[in-house]
């Protein structure tokens, strides 16, 4: 029997990501808000695939649906798919340098946003401009720091 520890640390990182998602930003910076929750999900799926997976992605997505006031299940579906792809590729992703990881994170985030915009399109709520895609690029730029911070947190609290 495997003894896991540090589940509270994983939960706290998701709570912090949700809080960062809700922090008000000035109007000009709103479209630059990184996809905090998705980046945390990608990290934990890569680092601890036996503990964080599609179910966690689904729950985090439902919470994002509530935060954004979106159709229930919209972000849940997108984050579940991102978690599934990350779990499928986690062994490869781990060995890539951070710059390559950032590019893969960009692709995963673009896929998430594509799914969300697709569902919004069915509802007649398409975005007004190309600014919709900017969070994926800001997240890509922040990925190396996010990875290093979460890795240090995982090591310092011995999350396994």
Backbone as a printed PyTorch tensor [residue, N CA C, xyz], in Angstrom:
tensor([[[  0.8400,  -1.1810,   0.0000],
         [  0.0000,   0.0000,   0.0000],
         [  0.8870,   1.2480,   0.0000]],

        [[  0.6070,   2.1530,  -0.9030],
         [  1.4000,   3.3700,  -1.0420],
         [  0.8220,   4.4590,  -0.1440]],

        [[  1.6800,   5.1150,   0.6080],
         [  1.2460,   6.1980,   1.4850],
         [  1.5000,   7.5370,   0.7850]],

        [[  0.4320,   8.2600,   0.5360],
         [  0.5490,   9.5690,  -0.0980],
         [  0.5680,  10.6360,   0.9790]],

        [[  1.3100,  11.6750,   0.7320],
         [  1.2910,  12.7950,   1.6610],
         [  1.3020,  14.0960,   0.8670]],

        [[  0.8220,  15.1360,   1.4940],
         [  0.8410,  16.4540,   0.8780],
         [ -0.3760,  16.7760,   0.0330]],

        [[ -1.4600,  16.0290,   0.2180],
         [ -2.6790,  16.3260,  -0.5340],
         [ -3.1780,  17.7400,  -0.2730]],

        [[ -2.9530,  18.2010,   0.9450],
         [ -3.3760,  19.5700,   1.2820],
         [ -2.5800,  20.5940,   0.4880]],

        [[ -1.3240,  20.2910,   0.1510],
         [ -0.5100,  21.2210,  -0.6400],
         [ -1.0730,  21.3200,  -2.0570]],

        [[ -1.4310,  20.1850,  -2.6260],
         [ -2.0270,  20.1820,  -3.9690],
         [ -3.3060,  21.0060,  -3.9530]],

        [[ -4.1430,  20.7780,  -2.9480],
         [ -5.3950,  21.5360,  -2.8330],
         [ -5.1360,  23.0300,  -2.7010]],

        [[ -4.1500,  23.3960,  -1.8810],
         [ -3.8380,  24.8140,  -1.7090],
         [ -3.3520,  25.4720,  -2.9950]],

        [[ -2.5940,  24.7320,  -3.8130],
         [ -2.1380,  25.3200,  -5.0780],
         [ -3.3200,  25.5710,  -6.0080]],

        [[ -4.2970,  24.6710,  -6.0010],
         [ -5.4900,  24.8890,  -6.8150],
         [ -6.3220,  26.0550,  -6.2760]],

        [[ -6.4190,  26.1650,  -4.9620],
         [ -7.1550,  27.2920,  -4.3590],
         [ -6.4640,  28.6090,  -4.7050]],

        [[ -5.1360,  28.6390,  -4.6070],
         [ -4.3920,  29.8610,  -4.9700],
         [ -4.6090,  30.2020,  -6.4400]],

        [[ -4.6150,  29.1920,  -7.3000],
         [ -4.8420,  29.4410,  -8.7310],
         [ -6.2480,  29.9930,  -8.9690]],

        [[ -7.2340,  29.4580,  -8.2550],
         [ -8.6070,  29.9740,  -8.3830],
         [ -8.6750,  31.4220,  -7.9090]],

        [[ -7.9760,  31.7230,  -6.8290],
         [ -7.9820,  33.0970,  -6.3180],
         [ -7.3130,  34.0400,  -7.3080]],

        [[ -6.2110,  33.6080,  -7.9040],
         [ -5.5490,  34.4430,  -8.9140],
         [ -6.4490,  34.6550, -10.1320]],

        [[ -7.2870,  33.6830, -10.4180],
         [ -8.2300,  33.8080, -11.5270],
         [ -9.2950,  34.8580, -11.2220]],

        [[ -9.6340,  35.0250,  -9.9420],
         [-10.6930,  35.9590,  -9.5560],
         [-10.1950,  37.3660,  -9.2400]],

        [[ -8.8750,  37.5580,  -9.1280],
         [ -8.3400,  38.8730,  -8.7850],
         [ -8.7280,  39.8790,  -9.8670]],

        [[ -9.3190,  41.0070,  -9.4660],
         [ -9.6770,  42.0080, -10.4800],
         [ -8.4300,  42.6320, -11.1020]],

        [[ -8.4790,  42.8150, -12.3890],
         [ -7.3880,  43.4620, -13.1200],
         [ -7.9330,  44.6870, -13.8270]],

        [[ -7.0570,  45.6530, -14.1440],
         [ -7.5210,  46.7900, -14.9400],
         [ -8.0180,  46.3000, -16.3030]],

        [[ -8.8740,  47.0630, -16.9100],
         [ -9.4660,  46.6720, -18.1860],
         [ -8.4630,  46.2870, -19.2510]],

        [[ -7.3570,  47.0270, -19.3460],
         [ -6.3710,  46.7430, -20.3800],
         [ -5.6380,  45.4330, -20.1340]],

        [[ -5.6050,  44.9650, -18.8790],
         [ -4.8540,  43.7510, -18.5470],
         [ -5.7390,  42.5110, -18.4520]],

        [[ -7.0330,  42.6920, -18.5220],
         [ -7.9580,  41.5640, -18.3600],
         [ -7.6960,  40.4490, -19.3780]],

        [[ -7.3750,  40.8170, -20.6020],
         [ -7.1400,  39.8080, -21.6340],
         [ -5.7620,  39.1520, -21.5170]],

        [[ -4.9240,  39.6750, -20.6330],
         [ -3.5910,  39.1000, -20.4430],
         [ -3.5350,  38.1270, -19.2590]],

        [[ -4.6660,  37.9490, -18.5640],
         [ -4.6990,  37.0820, -17.3760],
         [ -4.3130,  35.6560, -17.7720]],

        [[ -3.2750,  35.1250, -17.1270],
         [ -2.8670,  33.7450, -17.4340],
         [ -3.9300,  32.7340, -17.0000]],

        [[ -3.8590,  31.5740, -17.5560],
         [ -4.7590,  30.4700, -17.1960],
         [ -4.1390,  29.7120, -16.0190]],

        [[ -4.2580,  30.3000, -14.8270],
         [ -3.6010,  29.7840, -13.6370],
         [ -4.0150,  28.3520, -13.3130]],

        [[ -5.3140,  28.1040, -13.3120],
         [ -5.8170,  26.7880, -12.9060],
         [ -5.3390,  25.7090, -13.8740]],

        [[ -5.3630,  26.0040, -15.1470],
         [ -4.9220,  25.0230, -16.1350],
         [ -3.4310,  24.7420, -15.9960]],

        [[ -2.6410,  25.7740, -15.7270],
         [ -1.2070,  25.5460, -15.5470],
         [ -0.9330,  24.6860, -14.3100]],

        [[ -1.6550,  24.9290, -13.2250],
         [ -1.4810,  24.1180, -12.0150],
         [ -1.8940,  22.6730, -12.3060]],

        [[ -2.9950,  22.4990, -13.0210],
         [ -3.4480,  21.1590, -13.3840],
         [ -2.4060,  20.4400, -14.2410]],

        [[ -1.8620,  21.1160, -15.2250],
         [ -0.8390,  20.5080, -16.0810],
         [  0.3700,  20.0980, -15.2480]],

        [[  0.8030,  20.9760, -14.3460],
         [  1.9720,  20.6430, -13.5220],
         [  1.7160,  19.3840, -12.6970]],

        [[  0.6070,  19.3500, -11.9700],
         [  0.3600,  18.2130, -11.0810],
         [  0.1080,  16.9370, -11.8690]],

        [[ -0.4890,  17.0290, -13.0380],
         [ -0.6540,  15.8330, -13.8770],
         [  0.6960,  15.3090, -14.3600]],

        [[  1.6270,  16.2090, -14.6000],
         [  2.9780,  15.7920, -14.9950],
         [  3.7480,  15.2290, -13.8020]],

        [[  3.6600,  15.9020, -12.6690],
         [  4.4740,  15.5430, -11.5010],
         [  3.9310,  14.3200, -10.7630]],

        [[  2.6190,  14.2650, -10.5880],
         [  2.0010,  13.1760,  -9.8260],
         [  0.7980,  12.6030, -10.5800]],

        [[  1.0510,  11.9280, -11.6930],
         [ -0.0680,  11.4350, -12.5060],
         [ -0.9360,  10.4040, -11.7840]],

        [[ -0.4020,   9.7500, -10.7670],
         [ -1.1830,   8.7700, -10.0210],
         [ -2.1580,   9.4280,  -9.0440]],

        [[ -1.9700,  10.7270,  -8.7740],
         [ -2.8370,  11.4240,  -7.8090],
         [ -3.7370,  12.4630,  -8.4380]],

        [[ -3.2540,  13.1420,  -9.4760],
         [ -4.0250,  14.2190, -10.1000],
         [ -4.3010,  13.8150, -11.5380]],

        [[ -5.5700,  13.7780, -11.8900],
         [ -5.9250,  13.3130, -13.2180],
         [ -7.1730,  13.9700, -13.7670]],

        [[ -7.8960,  13.2000, -14.5520],
         [ -9.0700,  13.7140, -15.2490],
         [-10.1550,  14.1430, -14.2610]],

        [[-10.3240,  13.3930, -13.1810],
         [-11.3330,  13.7500, -12.1750],
         [-11.0450,  15.0900, -11.5280]],

        [[ -9.7910,  15.3280, -11.2020],
         [ -9.4060,  16.6210, -10.6250],
         [ -9.6260,  17.7240, -11.6620]],

        [[ -9.2930,  17.4310, -12.9150],
         [ -9.5420,  18.4030, -13.9920],
         [-11.0190,  18.7300, -14.1100]],

        [[-11.8690,  17.7110, -13.9770],
         [-13.3160,  17.9190, -14.0680],
         [-13.8040,  18.8190, -12.9310]],

        [[-13.3760,  18.5230, -11.6990],
         [-13.8030,  19.3230, -10.5410],
         [-13.2820,  20.7610, -10.6580]],

        [[-12.0090,  20.9120, -11.0270],
         [-11.4440,  22.2610, -11.1980],
         [-12.1920,  23.0100, -12.2900]],

        [[-12.5560,  22.2990, -13.3560],
         [-13.3140,  22.9230, -14.4420],
         [-14.6980,  23.3640, -13.9980]],

        [[-15.3590,  22.5410, -13.1860],
         [-16.6680,  22.9460, -12.6730],
         [-16.5650,  24.1950, -11.8160]],

        [[-15.5120,  24.2690, -10.9960],
         [-15.3100,  25.4740, -10.1880],
         [-15.0470,  26.6890, -11.0840]],

        [[-14.2860,  26.4890, -12.1660],
         [-14.0630,  27.5970, -13.1120],
         [-15.3620,  28.0070, -13.8010]],

        [[-16.2200,  27.0330, -14.1020],
         [-17.5250,  27.3560, -14.6860],
         [-18.2990,  28.2910, -13.7600]],

        [[-18.2590,  27.9930, -12.4800],
         [-18.9620,  28.8260, -11.4950],
         [-18.3100,  30.2070, -11.4030]],

        [[-16.9810,  30.2420, -11.3420],
         [-16.2650,  31.5170, -11.2320],
         [-16.5490,  32.4120, -12.4330]],

        [[-16.5270,  31.8340, -13.6260],
         [-16.7270,  32.6120, -14.8540],
         [-18.2020,  32.8090, -15.1950]],

        [[-19.0830,  32.1420, -14.4800],
         [-20.5040,  32.2270, -14.7980],
         [-20.8060,  31.6060, -16.1510]],

        [[-20.0740,  30.5600, -16.4930],
         [-20.2170,  29.9120, -17.7930],
         [-21.2330,  28.7780, -17.7020]],

        [[-21.5520,  28.2260, -18.8530],
         [-22.4210,  27.0600, -18.9040],
         [-21.7550,  25.9410, -18.1220]],

        [[-22.4930,  25.3270, -17.2160],
         [-21.9280,  24.2910, -16.3670],
         [-21.4120,  23.1260, -17.2120]],

        [[-20.1390,  22.8390, -17.0750],
         [-19.5120,  21.7520, -17.8060],
         [-18.5920,  22.2070, -18.9200]],

        [[-18.6490,  23.4770, -19.2630],
         [-17.8430,  24.0050, -20.3680],
         [-16.3500,  23.9160, -20.0540]],

        [[-15.9350,  24.4980, -18.9560],
         [-14.5280,  24.4190, -18.5500],
         [-14.1890,  23.0270, -18.0280]],

        [[-15.1800,  22.3500, -17.4480],
         [-14.9460,  20.9990, -16.9460],
         [-14.5330,  20.0690, -18.0890]],

        [[-15.2120,  20.1570, -19.2020],
         [-14.8540,  19.3410, -20.3650],
         [-13.4620,  19.6990, -20.8680]],

        [[-13.1830,  20.9930, -20.9730],
         [-11.8900,  21.4430, -21.4910],
         [-10.7410,  21.0180, -20.5790]],

        [[-10.8980,  21.2020, -19.2710],
         [ -9.8240,  20.8310, -18.3480],
         [ -9.6600,  19.3140, -18.2450]],

        [[-10.7460,  18.5850, -18.3830],
         [-10.6420,  17.1230, -18.3840],
         [ -9.8310,  16.6450, -19.5840]],

        [[-10.0670,  17.2460, -20.7250],
         [ -9.3130,  16.8720, -21.9220],
         [ -7.8320,  17.2410, -21.7790]],

        [[ -7.5600,  18.4210, -21.2400],
         [ -6.1670,  18.8410, -21.0070],
         [ -5.4930,  17.8710, -20.0340]],

        [[ -6.1970,  17.4840, -18.9760],
         [ -5.6250,  16.5390, -18.0070],
         [ -5.3560,  15.1940, -18.6800]],

        [[ -6.2830,  14.7210, -19.4930],
         [ -6.1090,  13.4350, -20.1660],
         [ -4.8810,  13.4470, -21.0830]],

        [[ -4.7550,  14.5040, -21.8690],
         [ -3.6060,  14.5980, -22.7860],
         [ -2.3050,  14.6940, -21.9960]],

        [[ -2.3170,  15.4830, -20.9270],
         [ -1.1180,  15.6200, -20.0960],
         [ -0.7450,  14.2840, -19.4600]],

        [[ -1.7250,  13.5520, -18.9710],
         [ -1.4500,  12.2440, -18.3780],
         [ -0.8860,  11.2750, -19.4110]],

        [[ -1.4080,  11.3550, -20.6150],
         [ -0.9430,  10.4760, -21.6780],
         [  0.5100,  10.7630, -22.0390]],

        [[  0.8900,  12.0360, -21.9910],
         [  2.2320,  12.4560, -22.4070],
         [  3.1750,  12.7700, -21.2470]],

        [[  2.7650,  12.5200, -20.0040],
         [  3.5340,  13.0310, -18.8630],
         [  4.9830,  12.5570, -18.8330]],

        [[  5.2570,  11.3420, -19.2380],
         [  6.6420,  10.8660, -19.1950],
         [  7.5170,  11.6000, -20.2070]],

        [[  6.9600,  11.9200, -21.3430],
         [  7.7120,  12.6850, -22.3440],
         [  7.8770,  14.1310, -21.9050]],

        [[  6.8040,  14.7110, -21.3830],
         [  6.8510,  16.1190, -20.9870],
         [  7.9030,  16.3820, -19.9150]],

        [[  8.0700,  15.4410, -19.0130],
         [  9.0200,  15.6130, -17.9130],
         [ 10.4550,  15.7910, -18.3870]],

        [[ 10.8110,  15.1370, -19.4880],
         [ 12.2110,  15.1810, -19.9250],
         [ 12.5130,  16.3750, -20.8240]],

        [[ 11.4970,  17.0520, -21.2960],
         [ 11.7310,  18.2140, -22.1550],
         [ 12.2690,  19.3870, -21.3440]],

        [[ 13.1150,  20.2020, -21.9580],
         [ 13.5250,  21.4450, -21.2890],
         [ 12.3170,  22.3700, -21.1150]],

        [[ 12.4410,  23.3210, -20.2130],
         [ 11.3160,  24.2050, -19.8950],
         [ 10.7970,  24.9690, -21.1030]],

        [[ 11.6740,  25.3520, -22.0220],
         [ 11.2160,  26.0850, -23.2130],
         [ 10.2960,  25.2120, -24.0660]],

        [[ 10.6530,  23.9460, -24.2280],
         [  9.7870,  23.0440, -24.9940],
         [  8.5030,  22.7370, -24.2390]],

        [[  8.6150,  22.5950, -22.9340],
         [  7.4110,  22.3930, -22.1300],
         [  6.4590,  23.5660, -22.2990]],

        [[  7.0170,  24.7760, -22.3080],
         [  6.1890,  25.9750, -22.4600],
         [  5.4350,  25.9540, -23.7870]],

        [[  6.0580,  25.4790, -24.8410],
         [  5.3770,  25.3840, -26.1360],
         [  4.2520,  24.3490, -26.0950]],

        [[  4.4810,  23.2490, -25.4100],
         [  3.4260,  22.2400, -25.2900],
         [  2.2910,  22.7680, -24.4180]],

        [[  2.6380,  23.4920, -23.3630],
         [  1.6150,  24.1230, -22.5260],
         [  0.7910,  25.0930, -23.3620]],

        [[  1.4500,  25.8450, -24.2390],
         [  0.7270,  26.7460, -25.1410],
         [ -0.2840,  25.9670, -25.9730]],

        [[  0.1280,  24.8500, -26.5450],
         [ -0.7860,  24.0480, -27.3680],
         [ -1.9560,  23.5090, -26.5440]],

        [[ -1.6740,  23.0670, -25.3330],
         [ -2.7540,  22.5720, -24.4660],
         [ -3.7300,  23.6830, -24.1020]],

        [[ -3.1950,  24.8640, -23.8290],
         [ -4.0590,  25.9980, -23.4740],
         [ -4.8720,  26.4740, -24.6800]],

        [[ -4.2630,  26.4580, -25.8490],
         [ -5.0170,  26.8150, -27.0570],
         [ -6.1370,  25.8130, -27.3080]],

        [[ -5.8700,  24.5360, -27.0480],
         [ -6.9090,  23.5120, -27.1830],
         [ -8.0390,  23.7720, -26.1990]],

        [[ -7.6790,  24.1120, -24.9670],
         [ -8.7030,  24.4260, -23.9650],
         [ -9.5580,  25.5960, -24.4340]],

        [[ -8.8970,  26.6570, -24.8860],
         [ -9.6470,  27.8360, -25.3160],
         [-10.4900,  27.5420, -26.5680]],

        [[ -9.9760,  26.6860, -27.4360],
         [-10.7310,  26.3030, -28.6300],
         [-12.0090,  25.5640, -28.2410]],

        [[-11.9090,  24.6540, -27.2900],
         [-13.1050,  23.9450, -26.8250],
         [-14.1150,  24.9050, -26.2010]],

        [[-13.6200,  25.8260, -25.3770],
         [-14.5090,  26.7830, -24.7190],
         [-15.1850,  27.6850, -25.7550]],

        [[-14.4150,  28.1730, -26.7270],
         [-15.0010,  29.0590, -27.7400],
         [-15.9740,  28.2830, -28.6380]],

        [[-15.7070,  27.0030, -28.8410],
         [-16.5970,  26.1680, -29.6290],
         [-17.9530,  26.0360, -28.9360]],

        [[-17.9220,  25.7730, -27.6240],
         [-19.1630,  25.6680, -26.8570],
         [-19.8780,  27.0180, -26.8210]],

        [[-19.1080,  28.0990, -26.6180],
         [-19.7170,  29.4320, -26.6330],
         [-20.3230,  29.7500, -27.9930]],

        [[-19.6910,  29.2750, -29.0570],
         [-20.2190,  29.4870, -30.4020],
         [-21.5750,  28.8300, -30.5820]],

        [[-21.7350,  27.6440, -30.0170],
         [-23.0380,  26.9740, -30.0740],
         [-24.1060,  27.7880, -29.3620]],

        [[-23.6910,  28.5450, -28.3630],
         [-24.6240,  29.3550, -27.5790],
         [-24.7540,  30.7800, -28.1180]],

        [[-24.0200,  31.0710, -29.1890],
         [-24.0750,  32.4090, -29.7830],
         [-23.2960,  33.4520, -29.0160]],

        [[-22.2310,  33.0420, -28.3080],
         [-21.4470,  33.9630, -27.4820],
         [-19.9950,  34.0210, -27.9370]],

        [[-19.7500,  34.1710, -29.2010],
         [-18.3630,  34.1780, -29.6730],
         [-17.6410,  35.4480, -29.2030]],

        [[-16.3080,  35.3720, -29.0350],
         [-15.5540,  36.5300, -28.5400],
         [-15.5220,  37.6600, -29.5780]],

        [[-15.2690,  38.8560, -29.0760],
         [-15.2850,  40.0330, -29.9280],
         [-14.0140,  40.2030, -30.7520]],

        [[-12.8810,  39.7160, -30.2470],
         [-11.6220,  40.0010, -30.9330],
         [-10.6150,  38.8720, -30.7320]],

        [[ -9.4590,  39.0770, -31.3160],
         [ -8.3800,  38.1040, -31.1840],
         [ -7.7400,  38.1360, -29.7960]],

        [[ -8.0950,  39.1210, -28.9830],
         [ -7.5620,  39.1970, -27.6170],
         [ -7.9550,  37.9780, -26.7940]],

        [[ -8.9610,  37.2570, -27.2270],
         [ -9.4170,  36.0550, -26.5390],
         [ -8.2790,  35.0450, -26.3710]],

        [[ -7.3590,  35.0000, -27.3280],
         [ -6.2980,  33.9960, -27.3390],
         [ -5.0600,  34.4100, -26.5320]],

        [[ -4.9760,  35.6530, -26.0830],
         [ -3.7860,  36.1450, -25.3750],
         [ -3.4550,  35.4080, -24.0730]],

        [[ -4.4370,  34.9700, -23.2770],
         [ -4.0720,  34.2630, -22.0470],
         [ -3.1970,  33.0270, -22.2780]],

        [[ -3.3720,  32.3720, -23.3950],
         [ -2.5290,  31.2020, -23.6860],
         [ -1.0700,  31.6100, -23.8350]],

        [[ -0.8430,  32.7440, -24.4610],
         [  0.5300,  33.1980, -24.6860],
         [  1.1710,  33.7350, -23.4080]],

        [[  0.3950,  34.4420, -22.5820],
         [  0.9580,  34.9050, -21.3100],
         [  1.2310,  33.7080, -20.3900]],

        [[  0.3840,  32.7060, -20.4580],
         [  0.6110,  31.4990, -19.6620],
         [  1.8730,  30.7800, -20.1230]],

        [[  2.0740,  30.7350, -21.4220],
         [  3.2790,  30.1030, -21.9540],
         [  4.5280,  30.8120, -21.4350]],

        [[  4.4890,  32.1320, -21.3940],
         [  5.6370,  32.9010, -20.9230],
         [  5.8770,  32.6920, -19.4260]],

        [[  4.8160,  32.4590, -18.6770],
         [  4.9390,  32.2630, -17.2320],
         [  5.2180,  30.8110, -16.8430]],

        [[  5.0540,  29.8790, -17.7830],
         [  5.2020,  28.4680, -17.4480],
         [  6.5330,  28.1240, -16.7750]],

        [[  7.6770,  28.5650, -17.2860],
         [  8.9290,  28.1710, -16.6140],
         [  8.9640,  28.5550, -15.1400]],

        [[  8.4890,  29.7400, -14.8050],
         [  8.4680,  30.1780, -13.4010],
         [  7.4440,  29.3730, -12.6110]],

        [[  6.2940,  29.1540, -13.1980],
         [  5.2540,  28.3750, -12.5290],
         [  5.7610,  26.9550, -12.2390]],

        [[  6.4140,  26.3530, -13.2150],
         [  6.9620,  25.0040, -13.0470],
         [  7.9770,  24.9840, -11.9130]],

        [[  8.9020,  25.9300, -11.9150],
         [  9.9570,  25.9510, -10.8900],
         [  9.3850,  26.1890,  -9.4980]],

        [[  8.4180,  27.0700,  -9.3910],
         [  7.8050,  27.3530,  -8.0870],
         [  7.0660,  26.1290,  -7.5650]],

        [[  6.2490,  25.5170,  -8.4190],
         [  5.4940,  24.3470,  -7.9740],
         [  6.4080,  23.1600,  -7.6910]],

        [[  7.4810,  23.0170,  -8.4430],
         [  8.4380,  21.9420,  -8.1710],
         [  9.0900,  22.1430,  -6.7980]],

        [[  9.4680,  23.3870,  -6.4930],
         [ 10.0580,  23.6730,  -5.1790],
         [  9.0570,  23.4310,  -4.0480]],

        [[  7.8010,  23.8060,  -4.2720],
         [  6.7570,  23.5540,  -3.2780],
         [  6.6080,  22.0430,  -3.0660]],

        [[  6.5680,  21.2960,  -4.1570],
         [  6.4220,  19.8350,  -4.0600],
         [  7.5910,  19.2190,  -3.3010]],

        [[  8.7940,  19.6750,  -3.5810],
         [  9.9700,  19.1330,  -2.9070],
         [ 10.0390,  19.5550,  -1.4400]],

        [[  9.7730,  20.8260,  -1.1550],
         [  9.8700,  21.3210,   0.2240],
         [  8.8430,  20.6560,   1.1500]],

        [[  7.6490,  20.3770,   0.6310],
         [  6.6060,  19.7620,   1.4530],
         [  6.5400,  18.2490,   1.2540]],

        [[  7.4800,  17.7150,   0.4820],
         [  7.5840,  16.2720,   0.2350],
         [  6.2670,  15.6780,  -0.2340]],

        [[  5.6530,  16.3260,  -1.1950],
         [  4.3940,  15.8360,  -1.7450],
         [  4.6800,  14.6250,  -2.6180]],

        [[  4.0020,  13.5380,  -2.3270],
         [  4.2010,  12.3180,  -3.1150],
         [  2.8830,  11.6000,  -3.3430]]])
